[in-house]
């Protein structure tokens, strides 16, 4: 069996990379510093960014990739516990925009007031919390 030439390998790699980029969701580039400001203004009253420090709502430390309703010592709504959500950037973005639409019956007292850039900035900030 003849292996593809270097040129063919490069073309295949480029095509694969292009397809991967097309399959990923498009997000505005977020600014971590501005995202911290958005967090302080919109989220900090109810959420902490420190590990194991909950407020009215669960800590948002390491929220990206976490299953919803699983932070110890937080009283979640039955709807949130049953949601089966894993907090991907897309799911966080959708939830911030419309909490009651993503988890009907949830307890979050936020009505989704961020514009697209603020949302991207907040997501960039949350992704740093590890």
C-alpha positions in Angstrom: 0.0 0.0 0.0 1.4 3.4 -1.0 1.3 6.1 1.6 0.1 9.6 0.6 2.8 12.1 -0.4 3.7 14.9 2.1 1.7 17.3 -0.1 -1.4 15.1 0.0 -1.0 14.6 3.8 -0.8 18.4 4.2 -3.9 18.9 2.1 -5.8 16.3 4.1 -4.7 17.9 7.4 -5.8 21.3 6.2 -9.1 20.0 5.0 -9.7 18.2 8.3 -8.8 21.3 10.3 -11.2 23.4 8.2 -14.0 20.9 8.7 -13.4 20.9 12.5 -13.5 24.7 12.6 -16.8 24.6 10.7 -18.3 22.1 13.1 -17.4 24.2 16.2 -19.9 26.8 17.4 -19.1 30.4 16.6 -18.5 32.5 19.7 -17.4 36.1 19.9 -14.0 36.4 21.4 -14.3 37.0 25.1 -12.2 39.2 27.2 -11.4 37.6 30.6 -10.9 40.9 32.4 -14.2 42.4 31.2 -15.8 39.0 32.0 -14.7 39.4 35.6 -16.3 42.8 35.6 -19.5 41.3 34.2 -19.4 38.6 36.9 -19.0 41.2 39.6 -21.9 43.3 38.3 -24.3 40.5 37.4 -23.4 37.3 39.2 -21.4 37.9 42.4 -24.4 38.7 44.6 -25.5 35.1 44.3 -22.4 33.2 43.1 -18.8 32.8 44.3 -15.8 32.0 42.1 -14.0 30.3 45.0 -13.9 26.5 45.2 -16.3 25.1 47.8 -17.8 28.6 48.6 -21.4 28.7 47.8 -23.7 31.7 48.3 -27.4 31.8 47.4 -26.4 29.8 44.3 -23.6 27.4 43.8 -19.9 28.3 43.3 -19.1 28.9 39.6 -15.5 27.7 40.2 -14.9 24.9 37.6 -18.4 25.3 36.3 -17.4 24.5 32.7 -17.7 20.7 32.3 -19.6 20.2 35.5 -22.9 18.4 35.7 -25.8 20.7 36.8 -27.2 20.2 40.3 -24.1 18.5 41.7 -22.4 21.0 44.0 -22.6 19.8 47.6 -24.5 21.8 50.1 -26.6 23.6 47.5 -30.4 23.3 47.5 -31.3 22.9 43.9 -34.7 22.9 42.3 -36.1 19.6 41.3 -36.0 20.9 37.7 -32.2 21.6 37.9 -31.4 18.3 39.5 -33.4 16.5 36.8 -32.1 18.6 33.9 -29.2 16.3 33.0 -27.3 19.4 31.8 -23.5 19.4 31.6 -22.3 23.0 31.6 -20.6 23.4 28.2 -19.9 27.0 27.0 -22.9 26.7 24.7 -25.2 25.6 27.5 -23.9 28.3 29.9 -24.5 30.9 27.2 -28.0 29.7 26.6 -28.8 29.5 30.3 -27.5 33.0 31.0 -29.6 34.3 28.1 -32.8 32.6 29.3 -32.6 30.6 32.5 -36.3 29.8 32.7 -36.2 28.6 29.0 -33.3 26.3 29.5 -34.5 24.9 32.9 -38.3 25.5 33.3 -39.1 25.4 37.0 -35.5 26.5 38.0 -34.9 28.9 40.9 -32.4 31.3 39.3 -33.6 34.9 39.7 -31.9 36.3 36.6 -33.7 37.2 33.5 -30.9 37.2 31.0 -29.7 40.8 30.5 -26.3 40.4 28.8 -25.5 41.4 25.3 -23.5 39.0 23.1 -20.1 40.5 23.9 -20.8 40.6 27.7 -21.9 37.0 27.4 -18.7 36.1 25.6 -16.6 38.0 28.1 -18.3 36.2 31.0 -17.8 32.8 29.4 -14.1 33.6 28.9 -13.8 34.5 32.6 -15.7 31.4 33.8 -13.4 29.2 31.6 -10.4 30.4 33.7 -11.9 29.3 37.0 -10.0 26.0 37.5 
